[in-house]
């Protein structure tokens, strides 16, 4: 599913009605919401949102709509490297890892908070092999990002 950030809430709701009615007709019971975040370069340390990153309000509307249709939701921010010379996410190799992790955490935190607030069933991060993101168990069922 692609949703344009300029959609009004009413227009988005109309689109969601059509899409989710179709999905329910296929007996779909879960959806994944993948969206781009960006890095400044292959070895850089800035991770940011961009014009194609959906707003928190838009994501909230989609998540609440899906949950209202008894569908589970996975939220998955993914680094978009299209405009960086064609290297693959596996080839990210930040020269300043501490700065990269700080930037990554700052960028992801609002989305993680949204996932918690809306009861998202899965929040997937860390598909960047060379940076070796790991998850370490925090209190309860929660995890925190940690560098090995």
C-alpha positions as CSV (number, residue, x, y, z in Angstrom):
1,X,0.0,0.0,0.0
2,X,1.3,3.4,-0.8
3,X,-0.2,6.5,0.9
4,X,0.7,10.0,-0.2
5,X,1.5,12.3,2.7
6,X,-0.7,15.0,1.2
7,X,-3.9,12.9,1.5
8,X,-6.4,14.6,3.8
9,X,-7.7,12.4,6.7
10,X,-11.0,12.1,4.9
11,X,-9.4,11.1,1.6
12,X,-7.2,8.6,3.4
13,X,-10.2,7.1,5.2
14,X,-11.9,6.6,1.8
15,X,-8.9,4.9,0.4
16,X,-8.5,2.7,3.5
17,X,-12.1,1.6,3.3
18,X,-11.5,0.3,-0.2
19,X,-8.2,-1.3,0.5
20,X,-9.2,-3.0,3.7
21,X,-12.5,-4.2,2.3
22,X,-10.5,-5.9,-0.4
23,X,-8.0,-7.4,2.1
24,X,-10.8,-8.7,4.3
25,X,-12.4,-10.3,1.3
26,X,-9.1,-12.2,0.9
27,X,-9.3,-13.2,4.6
28,X,-6.2,-11.1,5.4
29,X,-5.8,-10.7,9.2
30,X,-2.5,-8.7,9.4
31,X,-0.8,-5.9,7.5
32,X,2.7,-4.6,7.4
33,X,3.3,-0.9,7.1
34,X,6.7,-0.4,5.6
35,X,8.0,3.2,5.2
36,X,11.3,4.9,4.4
37,X,13.7,6.6,6.6
38,X,17.0,7.9,5.2
39,X,20.8,8.0,5.7
40,X,23.0,10.8,4.5
41,X,25.6,8.5,3.0
42,X,27.0,5.0,3.1
43,X,29.5,5.9,5.9
44,X,27.5,8.8,7.3
45,X,26.0,9.1,10.7
46,X,22.7,11.0,10.0
47,X,19.5,9.0,9.9
48,X,16.4,11.1,9.2
49,X,12.8,11.1,8.0
50,X,12.1,12.5,4.5
51,X,9.2,13.7,2.3
52,X,8.1,10.0,1.6
53,X,8.1,9.2,5.3
54,X,4.5,9.2,6.5
55,X,3.5,11.5,9.3
56,X,2.8,10.0,12.7
57,X,-0.9,11.2,12.3
58,X,-1.2,9.3,9.0
59,X,0.3,6.1,10.5
60,X,-1.9,6.4,13.6
61,X,-5.0,6.7,11.3
62,X,-3.9,3.6,9.3
63,X,-3.1,1.6,12.4
64,X,-6.4,2.4,14.1
65,X,-8.3,1.6,10.9
66,X,-6.6,-1.8,10.7
67,X,-7.2,-2.6,14.3
68,X,-10.8,-1.5,13.9
69,X,-11.0,-4.2,11.3
70,X,-9.5,-6.8,13.7
71,X,-6.2,-6.9,11.8
72,X,-2.8,-7.1,13.4
73,X,-0.2,-4.5,12.4
74,X,3.5,-4.6,11.9
75,X,5.3,-1.3,11.7
76,X,8.6,-1.4,9.8
77,X,10.7,1.7,9.1
78,X,13.3,0.8,6.5
79,X,16.4,2.7,5.4
80,X,15.9,3.9,1.8
81,X,19.2,4.0,0.0
82,X,17.9,4.6,-3.5
83,X,19.5,8.0,-3.9
84,X,22.9,7.0,-2.5
85,X,24.6,5.3,-5.4
86,X,23.0,1.9,-5.3
87,X,24.7,0.3,-2.3
88,X,22.7,-2.2,-0.3
89,X,21.6,-1.7,3.3
90,X,24.0,-4.5,4.2
91,X,26.8,-2.2,3.1
92,X,26.0,0.6,5.6
93,X,29.1,1.2,7.5
94,X,28.9,4.3,9.6
95,X,32.3,5.8,10.4
96,X,31.0,7.2,13.7
97,X,28.8,4.4,15.0
98,X,27.9,6.2,18.3
99,X,26.6,9.2,16.3
100,X,24.7,6.8,13.9
101,X,23.0,5.0,16.7
102,X,22.1,8.2,18.4
103,X,20.6,9.6,15.2
104,X,18.9,6.2,14.4
105,X,17.3,6.1,17.9
106,X,16.2,9.7,17.7
107,X,14.6,9.1,14.3
108,X,12.9,5.8,15.4
109,X,11.7,6.8,18.9
110,X,8.5,8.7,17.8
111,X,7.5,5.7,15.6
112,X,8.2,3.3,18.5
113,X,6.2,5.4,20.8
114,X,3.3,5.4,18.3
115,X,3.6,1.6,18.1
116,X,3.3,1.4,21.9
117,X,0.4,3.9,22.1
118,X,-1.6,2.2,19.4
119,X,-0.9,-1.4,20.4
120,X,1.0,-2.4,17.3
121,X,1.7,-6.1,17.4
122,X,5.2,-5.9,15.9
123,X,7.7,-3.1,15.5
124,X,10.6,-4.3,13.3
125,X,13.9,-2.5,13.2
126,X,17.6,-3.3,12.6
127,X,17.9,-5.0,9.2
128,X,21.4,-3.5,8.6
129,X,23.9,-6.2,8.9
130,X,27.3,-4.5,9.0
131,X,26.2,-2.1,11.7
132,X,25.4,-5.3,13.7
133,X,22.3,-3.9,15.4
134,X,21.3,-6.2,18.3
135,X,18.4,-6.1,20.7
136,X,18.9,-6.5,24.4
137,X,16.0,-7.4,26.6
138,X,14.8,-4.5,28.8
139,X,12.2,-4.6,31.5
140,X,9.2,-6.9,30.7
141,X,8.8,-7.8,27.1
142,X,10.5,-4.7,25.8
143,X,13.8,-4.5,24.0
144,X,16.2,-1.7,23.5
145,X,18.6,-1.0,20.7
146,X,22.2,-1.8,21.6
147,X,25.5,-1.9,19.7
148,X,27.4,-5.2,20.3
